[in-house]
């Protein structure tokens, strides 16, 4: 699951004077930038607020922003920055005794996923384990956060060649997502990931083609659903899934998903320009 260059708005300045970072404002602005596909400005936005949080000693805000940076750097492929944000987030959790909180579990999950994305999967597994233990203890079984945990654990076990474990976690993720409202985008990504798993797992060519094809068709059905909101998140999901369709030879689907994403981003930019 795009910027602003610095601080904007009088309300934010007032919050600074009170000694607390306006985290929700920061995240809302980040979401707006990402919806407009303004990645460079989004990075500047997060890094400016991270520095401000450090200056003010607001470690909770700093932890929130570090979690956002982990995801951002994963998406942009910035290994050094991503691993640095992960290490700093883990340190904050340890330093402030948050190892048995949902926030701590979420940070471990985000850090592990970032580590896995940058090729250090074996080192990431203990943090996935910590996140799973925390979530199992503190969250209801159908909580949406389990879907993210299970999906990312699946990817990690796939990297480790543990395909049966990976498939088991994908199935768990789907079981959670199917009970959640407006989960079509997450289901589409899960089906695409499962197709990639079957490419590695299935040795028989005909069975491999059958299973990967079924997964991709199910992913498309999610993306074509009549209830899908065609917004920035939809565009992001199309962009994320499109290369996999191309990889499996679904070139028309790949082009269509890219077209949809470009049309949505273009519309958002136009609305922003009109409202300026």
C-alpha positions as CSV (number, residue, x, y, z in Angstrom):
1,X,0.0,0.0,0.0
2,X,3.6,11.0,-4.0
3,X,5.2,17.0,-2.5
4,X,5.5,19.5,-0.3
5,X,8.9,21.0,0.4
6,X,8.6,22.2,4.0
7,X,6.1,23.4,6.5
8,X,2.8,24.9,5.4
9,X,-0.2,26.3,7.2
10,X,-0.5,28.4,10.3
11,X,-2.2,25.5,12.2
12,X,1.0,23.5,11.8
13,X,3.2,26.2,13.2
14,X,0.9,26.5,16.2
15,X,1.3,22.7,16.8
16,X,5.1,23.1,16.7
17,X,4.9,25.8,19.4
18,X,3.0,23.4,21.6
19,X,5.8,20.8,21.4
20,X,4.0,18.2,19.3
21,X,4.2,17.3,15.7
22,X,0.8,17.3,13.9
23,X,1.2,13.7,12.7
24,X,-2.2,13.4,11.1
25,X,-1.7,16.5,9.1
26,X,1.7,15.2,7.9
27,X,0.2,11.9,6.8
28,X,-2.7,13.6,5.0
29,X,-0.4,15.8,3.1
30,X,1.8,12.8,2.2
31,X,-1.3,11.0,0.9
32,X,-2.2,14.0,-1.3
33,X,1.3,14.1,-2.7
34,X,1.3,10.3,-3.4
35,X,-2.1,10.6,-5.1
36,X,-0.6,13.2,-7.4
37,X,2.4,11.0,-8.1
38,X,4.8,13.6,-6.7
39,X,7.3,11.3,-5.2
40,X,10.3,13.6,-4.9
41,X,8.3,16.2,-3.0
42,X,6.8,13.5,-0.8
43,X,10.3,12.4,0.3
44,X,11.3,15.9,1.1
45,X,8.1,16.4,3.0
46,X,8.7,13.3,5.2
47,X,12.4,14.1,5.8
48,X,11.6,17.7,6.8
49,X,9.1,16.5,9.4
50,X,11.4,13.7,10.6
51,X,14.1,16.3,11.3
52,X,11.5,18.6,13.0
53,X,10.3,15.7,15.2
54,X,13.9,15.0,16.3
55,X,14.5,18.7,17.1
56,X,11.4,18.7,19.3
57,X,12.1,15.4,21.0
58,X,8.8,14.0,19.7
59,X,9.8,10.4,19.4
60,X,6.3,9.1,18.8
61,X,5.9,11.3,15.7
62,X,9.4,10.3,14.7
63,X,8.5,6.6,14.8
64,X,5.3,7.2,12.8
65,X,7.3,9.1,10.1
66,X,10.0,6.4,10.0
67,X,7.3,3.8,9.3
68,X,6.1,5.9,6.4
69,X,9.7,6.3,5.2
70,X,10.3,2.6,5.2
71,X,7.4,2.1,2.8
72,X,8.4,5.0,0.7
73,X,12.0,3.9,0.3
74,X,10.8,0.4,-0.5
75,X,8.7,1.7,-3.3
76,X,11.4,4.0,-4.6
77,X,14.2,1.4,-4.3
78,X,16.5,3.5,-2.0
79,X,18.2,0.7,-0.2
80,X,20.5,2.7,2.1
81,X,17.8,5.1,3.2
82,X,15.2,2.2,3.6
83,X,17.5,0.1,5.8
84,X,18.5,3.2,7.9
85,X,14.8,4.0,8.5
86,X,14.2,0.4,9.5
87,X,17.1,0.3,12.0
88,X,16.1,3.6,13.5
89,X,12.5,2.5,13.9
90,X,13.5,-0.7,15.6
91,X,15.9,1.2,17.9
92,X,13.1,3.6,18.9
93,X,10.7,0.7,19.7
94,X,13.4,-1.0,21.9
95,X,14.5,2.3,23.6
96,X,10.9,3.1,24.6
97,X,9.8,-0.3,25.7
98,X,7.2,-0.8,23.0
99,X,8.0,-4.4,22.0
100,X,4.7,-5.6,23.3
101,X,2.5,-3.0,21.6
102,X,0.7,-3.0,18.3
103,X,2.8,0.0,17.3
104,X,5.9,-2.0,18.0
105,X,4.6,-5.0,16.0
106,X,3.7,-2.7,13.1
107,X,7.2,-1.2,13.2
108,X,8.8,-4.7,13.3
109,X,6.6,-5.7,10.3
110,X,7.5,-2.6,8.3
111,X,11.2,-2.9,9.1
112,X,11.3,-6.6,8.2
113,X,9.4,-6.0,4.9
114,X,11.9,-3.3,4.0
115,X,14.9,-5.5,4.9
116,X,13.4,-8.3,2.7
117,X,12.8,-5.9,-0.2
118,X,16.5,-5.0,-0.1
119,X,17.8,-8.6,0.0
120,X,18.4,-9.3,3.6
121,X,15.4,-11.7,4.1
122,X,17.2,-14.0,6.6
123,X,17.9,-11.1,8.9
124,X,14.3,-9.9,8.5
125,X,12.6,-13.2,9.6
126,X,13.1,-12.7,13.4
127,X,11.3,-9.3,13.1
128,X,8.4,-10.9,11.2
129,X,8.3,-13.5,14.1
130,X,8.1,-10.7,16.7
131,X,5.3,-8.9,14.7
132,X,3.3,-12.1,14.4
133,X,3.6,-12.9,18.1
134,X,2.5,-9.4,19.0
135,X,-0.4,-9.4,16.6
136,X,-1.6,-12.8,17.7
137,X,-1.6,-11.6,21.3
138,X,-3.2,-8.2,20.9
139,X,-5.4,-8.2,17.7
140,X,-8.7,-9.8,16.9
141,X,-8.2,-12.7,14.4
142,X,-9.8,-10.9,11.5
143,X,-8.0,-7.6,12.0
144,X,-6.9,-6.1,8.6
145,X,-3.3,-5.9,9.8
146,X,-3.0,-9.7,9.7
147,X,-3.5,-9.5,5.9
148,X,-0.4,-7.3,5.5
149,X,1.6,-9.5,7.9
150,X,0.6,-12.7,6.1
151,X,1.3,-11.3,2.6
152,X,4.7,-10.1,3.5
153,X,5.6,-13.3,5.3
154,X,4.6,-15.2,2.2
155,X,7.0,-13.1,0.1
156,X,9.8,-13.7,2.7
157,X,9.2,-17.5,2.7
158,X,9.2,-17.4,-1.1
159,X,12.6,-15.8,-1.1
160,X,13.8,-18.5,1.3
161,X,12.5,-21.2,-1.0
162,X,9.9,-22.4,1.5
163,X,7.0,-22.5,-1.0
164,X,4.6,-24.5,1.0
165,X,4.8,-22.0,3.9
166,X,4.5,-19.1,1.5
167,X,1.3,-20.5,0.0
168,X,-0.1,-21.2,3.4
169,X,0.4,-17.6,4.4
170,X,-1.1,-16.3,1.1
171,X,-4.2,-18.4,1.9
172,X,-4.4,-16.9,5.4
173,X,-4.1,-13.4,3.9
174,X,-7.0,-14.0,1.5
175,X,-9.2,-15.4,4.2
176,X,-8.8,-12.2,6.2
177,X,-9.2,-9.9,3.1
178,X,-12.4,-11.6,1.9
179,X,-14.1,-10.7,5.1
180,X,-13.1,-7.0,4.9
181,X,-15.0,-4.3,3.1
182,X,-13.3,-2.5,0.1
183,X,-10.4,-5.0,0.0
184,X,-10.3,-5.5,-3.8
185,X,-7.0,-3.8,-4.2
186,X,-5.3,-5.9,-1.5
187,X,-6.9,-9.1,-3.0
188,X,-5.6,-8.2,-6.4
189,X,-2.0,-7.8,-5.2
190,X,-2.3,-11.1,-3.2
191,X,-3.5,-13.0,-6.4
192,X,-0.6,-11.4,-8.4
193,X,1.9,-12.5,-5.7
194,X,0.4,-16.0,-5.6
195,X,0.9,-16.2,-9.4
196,X,4.6,-15.4,-8.9
197,X,4.8,-18.1,-6.3
198,X,3.3,-20.7,-8.5
199,X,5.8,-19.9,-11.2
200,X,8.5,-21.0,-8.9
201,X,6.6,-23.8,-7.1
202,X,5.0,-25.7,-9.9
203,X,7.4,-27.8,-11.9
204,X,4.9,-29.2,-14.3
205,X,4.5,-26.6,-17.1
206,X,0.8,-27.1,-17.9
207,X,-0.1,-27.0,-14.2
208,X,2.0,-23.9,-13.7
209,X,0.3,-22.1,-16.6
210,X,-3.1,-23.1,-15.3
211,X,-2.5,-21.9,-11.8
212,X,-0.7,-18.7,-12.7
213,X,-3.4,-17.9,-15.3
214,X,-6.2,-18.5,-12.7
215,X,-4.5,-16.2,-10.2
216,X,-4.0,-13.4,-12.8
217,X,-7.6,-13.6,-14.0
218,X,-8.8,-13.4,-10.4
219,X,-6.6,-10.3,-9.9
220,X,-8.1,-8.7,-13.0
221,X,-11.6,-9.5,-11.7
222,X,-10.7,-7.6,-8.5
223,X,-9.4,-4.6,-10.4
224,X,-12.4,-4.6,-12.7
225,X,-14.9,-4.8,-9.9
226,X,-17.8,-2.3,-10.2
227,X,-17.3,-1.1,-6.6
228,X,-13.7,-0.2,-7.1
229,X,-13.0,3.4,-6.4
230,X,-10.8,4.7,-9.2
231,X,-8.6,6.9,-7.1
232,X,-4.9,7.4,-6.4
233,X,-4.7,4.1,-4.5
234,X,-6.3,2.3,-7.4
235,X,-3.8,3.9,-9.8
236,X,-0.9,2.8,-7.5
237,X,-2.2,-0.8,-7.4
238,X,-2.5,-0.9,-11.2
239,X,1.0,0.4,-11.5
240,X,2.2,-2.2,-9.0
241,X,0.5,-5.1,-10.7
242,X,1.0,-4.2,-14.4
243,X,4.6,-5.5,-14.8
244,X,3.7,-9.0,-13.5
245,X,0.9,-9.2,-16.1
246,X,3.5,-8.3,-18.7
247,X,6.0,-10.9,-17.3
248,X,3.4,-13.6,-17.8
249,X,2.5,-12.5,-21.4
250,X,-0.7,-10.6,-20.5
251,X,0.4,-7.6,-22.5
252,X,-3.0,-6.2,-23.2
253,X,-3.8,-6.3,-19.5
254,X,-0.5,-4.7,-18.7
255,X,-1.1,-1.8,-21.1
256,X,-4.7,-1.4,-19.9
257,X,-3.6,-1.2,-16.2
258,X,-0.9,1.4,-17.1
259,X,-3.4,3.4,-19.1
260,X,-5.8,3.4,-16.2
261,X,-3.1,4.6,-13.8
262,X,-1.9,7.3,-16.1
263,X,-5.5,8.6,-16.7
264,X,-6.1,8.8,-12.9
265,X,-2.9,10.5,-12.1
266,X,-3.5,12.9,-15.0
267,X,-7.0,13.7,-13.7
268,X,-5.6,14.3,-10.2
269,X,-2.9,16.7,-11.6
270,X,-5.6,18.5,-13.6
271,X,-7.8,19.0,-10.6
272,X,-4.9,20.2,-8.6
273,X,-4.0,22.7,-11.3
274,X,-7.6,23.9,-11.6
275,X,-7.8,24.4,-7.9
276,X,-4.5,26.2,-7.6
